[in-house]
Amino acid sequence: MSRPPLPLNALRAFEAAARHQNFTRAALELYVSQAALSHQIRSLEERLGVRLFHRLPRGVALTEEGAALYPVLNEAFDRIALGMARFVGGAGREVLTVGVVGTFAAGWLLPRLADFEAAHPDIELRLQTHNNRIDLAGEGLDLAIRFGDGDWQGQDCTPVLEAPFAPLCAPALARRLQEPRDLARVTLLRSYRVDEWPRWLEAAGVAGVEARGPVCDSSLTLAAAAAAGAGVALLPLPMFEQELAEGRLLQPFPVTVSLGRYWLTRLRSRAEREPARRFRRWLQARGEAASARSDG
């Protein structure tokens, strides 16, 4: 694709002025005079054939055309800055963008990221959290970590970590629960997956108990509600090891149920890049080590 010559100085002047909504501050940022900055913006307006700013008695305001152009340039300059930041000391870093379900990110991945950074200093890992619903292609992601059965159409799925579920609650509430059928007397917090409590209750041999508590859209929210004493939440145990170790949450019953596992996924239509391969192998190794400790 051929590109027309771009007036980069004028575009940079406009982006700074639009961001500050002030010509003087923009000129100071760019180390030019206000007159020079005004000239650059005026030349851009003449080139485009539109006005980009309303000149007001006490400042400036974007026109409709200026408001449409600003986010395009702002994003472009941000991307350029990020791209240049990858080259530190003359060495380029490969960028790997990974979408991660929020519970896994907070409860398992983040405490281990320093290990990955130390082992792979040439990879710049960028994480975007999601709520288990994600579009790899549409969101520009190389990989995604999600929870489920590993059956996502058009994707290669690598198992990362088993995550047995069990009821967790605040210590004060746990003292009221002597056996699983006592759950009939407390609030059972729910996720949008309606089969979770029925499957655990069946595994525990409990009949006639129905979950009717509030519905939360993530395990992190459920855990926060449970720790605050709002009820009992059914949660993936490996994601809340710290809360259990610190006593903020307790597991009143030993019964667990498997509702799925965490997977690393990528589109089959895209070749696996070297940074993605190395992240996959690292993630598998850490997951296997965590599973071995829990089994032991």
C-alpha positions, 0 to 999 in steps of 0.5 A: 500500500503506497502512502502519501507524504505525511506532515509528521511535524504538523500532525504531532503539533495537532495531537499535542494541542488536542491532548492539552486543549491548549496551544501554550502547553503543547508548545512547551511539550514539543520545545517549540514556540507557540507561534511555530505550533500555531503555524504547523496546525494552520498548515495542517488545516489548509492541507486537509481543507477543514478547521480542526480547532475553534479559536476562542477568546480564552483557549481553543476547542476541537471542531467535529473534524478535530475530534474525529482526527485526534483519537486516531493520531493519539493511538498512532503516536502511542503505538510508535512510542511503545514500539520504540520502547521495546528497543532498550540498549540496542536489543529488540524485545518480542511483544506477546499479547495474552488475554487472561481470565481475571481469576487466573491472572490475579490468583495464579499468574501474576505471582509467577510473572517475575519468574517468566521475566527472569527466564525470558528477558527478550519477551515483552509480555502484555496482559489483558484480562477478560471474563472468559469470553474473548475474541482472539482475532478481533482483540488482536491477541496472540494467546488467551488463557480461559476456563472450560472444557478445552473445546473452542472451535478453530483453536489449539488448546493446551491444558495448563492447570486443573482447578477443583471447586469447593465451597469457600466462606468467611470463618464466622460462617464456616463455624455454622457449617458442620455438614454439607446439608447445612448449606440449606440454611445459608446464602449460596452465591452463584456464577453465571454457570448454573450447573456448578452448585448442582454438580457439587451438591450431587458430589456431596450427596446433598438433595433438596438444596437450591442455590438462590443467592446473588449472581456474580460475573467472576470468581474474584467477585464471588470470593470478595463477597464470600470473604465479606460474609455475604454467603458461601461461594463455589470457587476454584481452589488453586486460585485462592491459595493465599486467601486460604493460607491467610484465613480470610476464606475457609473450606468447610468441607473436603468434597471437591468437584471438577468443572473444567480446567484452565487452558492456553488457546491460540488460533489454528489459522496462525502459526505459533510464533517463537515467543508464544511457544516459549510462553506455552512451555513455561506455563505448562511446566509451572502448571505441572509443578503446581499440580504435583505439589497439590497431589503430594 
